[in-house]
Amino acid sequence: MVVNGEKSESIQVRSGVPQGTVIGPVLFIIMVSDIGVSLVNKMSMYADDTRLFGQVKNEDDAKQMQEDLNRIYAWAEKNNMEFNSKKI
């Protein structure tokens, strides 16, 4: 792609998508599109931030939230992705 008459040099990419590419965000959306398929609680995503939320009023609700978290982390492992759980 040429932008303002300038073209970047080509490089071989062995895995992933280089940051700053035009197609990178689209590929990321495709990659994560199935993350919340089997969740009971709600999930929100914005760019690369993902949040799971719901009301926990009793022990069953807490158990369900934990099961959803387990599903998300299992999805991440299956798809070779990592979450930054320390980020708040």
C-alpha positions in Angstrom: 0.0 0.0 0.0 1.2 3.5 -0.8 0.4 6.3 1.5 1.3 9.9 0.5 3.6 8.5 -2.1 5.6 6.5 0.5 5.8 2.7 0.7 7.2 0.6 3.5 9.8 -2.1 2.8 8.5 -5.7 2.7 9.4 -8.0 5.5 8.7 -11.7 6.2 6.2 -12.2 9.0 6.3 -15.7 10.5 3.5 -15.3 13.0 1.1 -12.7 14.3 0.3 -9.4 12.7 2.8 -6.5 12.8 1.5 -3.5 14.8 0.5 -0.5 12.9 -0.9 -2.4 9.9 -4.2 -1.5 8.3 -5.5 -5.1 8.5 -4.3 -5.8 12.0 -7.5 -4.6 13.8 -9.7 -6.6 11.5 -7.7 -9.8 12.0 -7.8 -9.2 15.8 -11.6 -8.9 15.7 -11.9 -12.0 13.6 -9.6 -13.9 16.0 -11.5 -12.9 19.2 -15.0 -13.0 17.7 -15.9 -16.3 19.4 -14.6 -15.6 22.9 -17.9 -15.0 24.5 -20.1 -17.6 22.8 -20.8 -19.8 25.8 -20.7 -17.3 28.6 -23.6 -16.8 31.0 -22.5 -13.4 32.3 -21.9 -10.3 30.1 -18.7 -9.4 28.4 -17.6 -6.1 26.9 -14.7 -5.5 24.6 -13.1 -2.4 23.3 -10.0 -2.7 21.2 -7.9 -5.1 23.2 -9.6 -4.6 26.5 -12.0 -7.4 27.6 -14.2 -7.3 30.8 -16.5 -9.9 32.2 -19.3 -8.6 34.4 -22.5 -9.6 36.1 -24.4 -9.5 39.4 -23.1 -11.8 42.1 -25.9 -12.1 44.7 -25.3 -15.6 46.0 -23.0 -18.5 45.9 -24.5 -19.9 42.7 -23.8 -16.5 40.9 -20.2 -16.6 42.2 -19.8 -20.1 40.9 -21.2 -19.2 37.5 -18.9 -16.2 37.3 -15.9 -18.4 38.0 -17.1 -20.9 35.4 -17.2 -18.1 32.8 -13.7 -17.0 33.8 -12.5 -20.6 33.4 -14.1 -20.7 29.9 -12.4 -17.4 28.9 -9.0 -18.6 30.1 -9.5 -22.0 28.4 -10.3 -20.1 25.2 -7.2 -18.0 25.6 -5.0 -21.1 26.0 -6.6 -22.8 23.0 -6.0 -19.7 20.9 -2.4 -19.0 22.2 -3.4 -15.7 23.7 -2.7 -14.3 27.2 -4.7 -12.0 29.3 -3.1 -9.3 31.5 -5.0 -10.1 34.7 -3.1 -7.5 36.7 -4.4 -4.7 34.5 -7.4 -2.9 36.2 
